[in-house]
Amino acid sequence: MIKTGKILFGSTLLVLFSFVIISVSAISSTIQPSSQDTLINGQFPGLNYGGGAELIVRAASATESYRVLVQFDLSSIPSGSTVTSATLKLYYYRWTTNDPAGRTFWAYRLTQSWTEMGACWSRYDGTNLWLNPGGDYTLEGGTSATVPSGFGWMSWAVTDIVKTWVEDSEPNCGFLIKDATEDAAGQAWYMAYYHSLESEETELQPILEVNYTPSSTIESCDSFGTTKDTFDLDNNVYVKGSIPNQLYLDTQSRNARTYPIYVVEDSTWSDDMPIPPRVPGTEISVTPDPSGNIDPTLVWNSPLTPGKYDIVVDVNNNGFYDVGIDALDDSDIEVSAGFFVIPEFWFGTILGLAACFSALAVFLLYARE
């Protein structure tokens, strides 16, 4: 068995072994504009500014500060992808009262959903109160940026925050931007202005740049591609999935290659573990289309064997399960199984119980008479 070597080089992961070269390139996604944004005003806690063309961060006394709420739609990033970097960018175009140059502004992860046309200092949707006036957020993953002496884009490295949304499936409630020392007693006002979603200068609207590596996926389904996790003995098992943004070439023929697939008995999976033996009679490979999509592909003809099963695509063909590279379907049924084949006697049991309940209902009906 030849073990795979992995080399991280810039944004490209190279996986090398005896006859296959795998190039897994990161995807760069620029999301502009934001899906919603607004400023919230501690001086007038009930006012909403969701329709405004500007976002303002103001450092003042504890009851007079301004904060910014901004959120982006991340639906274009496939679930389970690995985020390598993320940058929040707001265009700083003026200041008033006192120059905020050199001040520190923090970006935090909001923990409460909100609405652009309802959010204010005291309420997150115009009706319901924040747990903490000024927005509910966590310090975890918070990141800072320094206000420049000139106008232009300000950037916050928000990789850790975006990771929680994409990789950990935490709710994406957006960012909160605030001055680091907004509540200093007797503090003069420092006000920084940014273009919002409603700005007419569309190229200067808020931006979220995300670099990510999509994961390979595999899922049991029927012949039409509809996800299916429970099968009868006389059903056929198909799979669908994707191996996105990757090109796997045989180093001699230079032809696109197929990928080993394993239908195995339900297992507990860990990184670098040997892939268990295939269930007898199941397919040994799948081939995606040029876009990396695996259309519904038959992997197990009926009759099936009752039990719980997982599916894994050994993307780098090394005989080991590698987290982040190989595709795995193992968590759809009950605790861990990818799919379930129902024993035949279940149906007889169900029909028998149904007949018993029907007979009991008839008996009770006549007993009342």
N, C-alpha and C positions, 0 to 999 in steps of 0.2 A: 504494500500500500504506500503510495507516495503522498506525503502530507503537503498541503498547500502552504505557500509562503505569502504573506500579505504586506504590502508596502504602501504607506501613505505618502503621496507626493502632491503637494498643493491641494487642489480640490478633487483630485482623481485617485481612486483606490485601485491599485494594480494587483491582481491576483494571478500568480504565476504557478504553473505546474507543467508536467512533461509535454503535453500536446495541445493545451488550450491557453489562450491569452484572453483574460476578461478585463474589459475597461468599464468601470462604473463611474460615470461622470456626474458631478453635482449639477443641479439645475438652479439657475438664477432667476428669481421671480421678483418683478417690481410691481407692487400693488399701489395704484394711484387712481383716484383719490381714496381717502378714507370712506368707510361706509356711513359713519356718522361722527360728528364732533360738536363740541360746544365749550364755552367757558362757563364757570360757575363763580358767583360773586358773594363773598362773605359779608359785604356791606349791605347788600340787598338779597337776603337768602332765599326769597321766594320768586325772584325774577329768572326767566329762562331766556337764553341768548342763542338758541339753536339755529335760528335763521340768519345769523350774522355772518359777514364775510371775513371776520377776524377772530383770532384766538389770542387771549391775553393772559400772561402770567404776571401777577403783581405781588411784590413783597411789601407788606404794610403791617399794621397791627393785626392781632389774631382775628379780629372781626372784620377786617377790610381787605383781605387778600383775595386774589383771583387765582383760580386753578383751571387747567385745561383737561377735558375728557376727549379722547380720540380712540376710535375703534376701526379695524380693518376686517374685511371679509377674507377668510383664509380657506374657503371651500375649494379653491383651485389647487391646494396642496394636498396630495393624497394622505389619508389617515395612515399612521404608522411610519411615515417618512422620517428620516433622520435630519434634523436641522443642524447645519454646520455654522451658520452665522445669520444674524438678523440685525437690521439697522432701521431705527425710526428717524425720519427726517422731517423737520418743520422749517419753513422758510421765514427767517427773521428779517423784517423789513422796516421797523421803526421802533423808537422808544419815546416815552413822554415822562415829564416830571424830573426824573433823575436817570442818568445813563446806567443801565444794569451790567455793563461790561465787567467781566471778571466774576460775576455772581454765579453760583452753582444752582442749576435746576435739575431736579430728580425726576425720573420716569419710574412709576410703580405699576404693578399689575392690579387692576380693579377686580374685586371679588363679588360685585353686585352688578347685574345687568341694569341698563338704563335706557332712556329714550331721548333722542336728540331734541325733540320739541317739548319734552317734559322735565328734563333734568335741571335742577337748580342746586344751590348750596344745601338746602334742607331736605329736598326730595329727589328720588332717582327717576321718577316718571311723572311728576306733577301731582301725584296723589300720595304715594307711600314714602315714608321717611327713611333716609339713610340710617343705618345703625349709628354712624358717626357723621355729624354734619360736615360737609366738605368732601364726602365721598368715602366709600368703603374700599380699602386697598390693603395689600400686604407689603411689608418691607422685603420679603423674600424675592431675590432676583432683581431688586431695584438697581438702577444704574444712573450715573450722573453725567452732565455735560456742562461746560463752562460757556457763559454767554460771551461771544467774541466782541472785539472792539469795532468791527465793521459788520455790515448787513450781509446776509447770505444764508445758506443752509446750516442749520444746527442738527447735529447727529447724536443719537443715543444708541449704544451697543446693547440691544435688547434680546440677545440670543437666549439667555436663560429663561426669559419670560415666554418667548415664542415656543421654546422647547416644551414648556409645560402644557401649552395648548395643543401642539401637534403630536408630541410623543407621549405625553401623560394624560391626554384627553381631559384636561381641566377646562372648565367653561371659559370661552374667550369673551371676556367682558370689556376688553380694551385697556388702554393706558390712562393713568392720571399723571399730569405734569405739574410740579409745584416748585417754588423756591425753597432752598434748603433752610433758610432762616426767616421765613415769612412772618413769624410772630414775635420778632424782637420789639421790646417795649419802646415806644416813641420813635420807631423807625420811619425814616422818610420813604416815600413811595418810589419804587423802582418798577417800571412797567415795560415789558417786552411784548411786541405785537408779531403775530404770525398769520399767514394766509390759511383760511379754513376751506372746507369742502365747498362752501358757497362762493368762494372767491372767483371773480371773473377771469383772473389770471390762472387758467387751468394748469399750466405747466408748473405752477408754484404751490399747488394744493398738496396736502400731506402725503408722504410716501412711506411705505414699509418695504424694505428690500430684504428678501429671504433667500438664502442659499440652502438647498436641501438635496438629499439623496433619497429618491423614492425606493420603497422596499418592494421586493417581489411578492406576489400574492397568488394563492391557489385556494379554490373553494369548490366543494361538491355541489352539483346542480343536476337538473334534468337535461334532456336533449335540446330544449329551447333556451337554455342558459338561465333558467329561473333557479335561484338558490334553493337547495333541497338538502336537508340534514337527516331526514328519517326515510328509510327505504324498506319496502317489502321484499320478501325473498325472490319474487319474480320480476323485480325492477332491474333496470340497468343503471349503473353509476357513471355519471359524466363529471368532468371538472371544467372550470373556467378560471381565468386569472390573468396575470401580466408579469412581464419582466421588463419594466420600463427603462428607457434611456440607456440600454446596455447592448453591446454587440459582442457576440461570442463566435470566434472564428477558429476553425481547424487550421493550425499553422502550416499544414502541408497543402490541403485542398483549397483553403481560403473560402470555403463554403460555410454559410450559416449552419449551425448545428442544432440538434435536438438536445433536450435536457432530461436527465434521468428522473423518473417519477416513482415514488414508492407509496403504495397503499399498505399500511402496516397496522397491526393491532395497537389499540390505544396505549400510548406511552407517556411518561413524564419526561419532558424535553429540557435539555440544558445545552449551553453552548459547547461545541467541540465534541459532542457525544457521537459514537458510531450510530449510523442509521440502521434500525432493525431490519430483519429480512422482510421481503415483500410477502403479502398474502398470495398464495398460489392462484394462478389464473388471471392476475391483474396485469395491466400494461406496464411497460418498463420505461417509456419515454413519451414526451410531449414536445410539440414544435409550435412556437408562437409565430404570428404573422410578422411582416416587416416592421410594424409599429410596436411589437413586443406583446401584443394581446394574445392570450390563449383562448380561442373560441371553444365552445362546448366540445369536449373530446371524450370519447368513450374510454373508460379505464377498467371497467369490471362488468362483464356480461352476466346476466342471470343464468342459473340460479345462484343467489348470494348465500353467504354463510352468516347466521345470526351473530351479532356482537357489536362492539364499539371499535371504531377505526379512525386513524389519522392519515393525512396525506402530506407528503413532503416532496418538493422539487429540489434535487441536489444541484443547485445552479452551477457551482464550481466543480462538480463531478469528482469529489474527493472521498465520497463515502461517509463523510461526517456532516452533522447538522451544524451550520454556522449561522448564528444569529445575525441579522442584518444583511445577509446575502441570500440564504436559502428561503424558499417560500414554504410556509407551514399552515395547515388547517387542522387545529387541534382543540378548539375551545368553543364549539357551537352547541354541543349537547351536554346537558347536566353540568358536570364539573369540568371535564377536559376533552371529551371526544370530539373529533371532527365531524363524524356522522355515525348513524346508528342503523343497524339492520335488525328489524323487529322479528323475533321468533314467531313461527306460524301459529303456535298454540295460543299466543296472545289473542288472536282474532277469535278463536273458538271460545276462549274464556270471556271475552267481551260480549260475544253473541249470547253465550249461556247466561251471563249476568243480566243482559237486557231481557231475555225471555223470562227469567225469574221475577224481575221487577214488574214485567207486564202481567204475569200471572197473579202476583201479589196485589196489584192494583185492581184487577178484576175481582179477586176474592174479597177485598175490602169493600168494593162497591156493592156487591151482593150482600155482604154481611150487614151493611147499613140498612138494607131493605128488609 
